Amino acid sequence: MNNKIILTSAIAFSIIAAGFFLYNVRLPIAADSLIGFAAVLTVAAVAAIEYRLHGRRSLSK
């Protein structure tokens, strides 16, 4: 349980730090492109974790 709390807080801190960084940096790409890219990476990460935990069953019970 303690490792789960540490992992959750580290992920939350990383997201907040990335948000502050992106808020202060002028990027030549639009916000909707950045959100779309992040969504695709998130779906790929979930599929990779699901594959690793359960073998070849992706997003199923």
C-alpha positions in Angstrom: 0.0 0.0 0.0 2.8 2.4 0.8 4.5 1.9 -2.6 1.1 2.7 -4.3 0.9 6.0 -2.4 4.5 6.9 -3.3 3.9 6.0 -7.0 0.6 8.0 -7.1 2.2 11.1 -5.6 5.2 10.8 -7.9 2.9 10.7 -11.0 0.8 13.6 -9.7 4.0 15.7 -9.1 5.3 14.8 -12.5 2.1 15.9 -14.2 2.0 19.1 -12.2 5.6 19.9 -13.0 5.0 19.2 -16.7 2.0 21.4 -16.7 4.0 24.3 -15.2 6.7 23.8 -17.7 4.4 23.8 -20.6 2.5 26.8 -19.3 5.8 28.8 -19.2 7.3 27.6 -22.5 6.1 28.9 -25.9 5.7 26.0 -28.2 5.2 26.2 -32.0 2.4 23.6 -31.8 -1.2 24.1 -31.0 -2.8 23.0 -27.7 -5.2 20.6 -29.4 -2.3 18.8 -31.1 -0.5 18.5 -27.8 -3.7 17.1 -26.1 -4.3 14.7 -28.9 -0.7 13.5 -28.8 -0.9 13.0 -25.0 -4.2 11.1 -25.5 -2.6 8.7 -28.0 0.4 8.1 -25.7 -2.0 7.4 -22.8 -4.0 4.9 -24.8 -0.7 3.2 -25.9 0.6 3.1 -22.3 -2.7 1.6 -21.0 -2.6 -1.1 -23.8 1.1 -1.9 -23.0 0.3 -2.2 -19.2 -2.7 -4.3 -20.0 -0.7 -6.6 -22.3 2.1 -7.0 -19.7 -0.3 -7.8 -16.9 -2.6 -10.2 -18.7 -0.8 -11.5 -21.7 -2.5 -11.0 -25.0 -5.9 -9.9 -23.8 -6.1 -6.1 -24.3 -8.8 -4.2 -22.4 -10.9 -7.2 -21.6 -12.0 -9.0 -18.4 
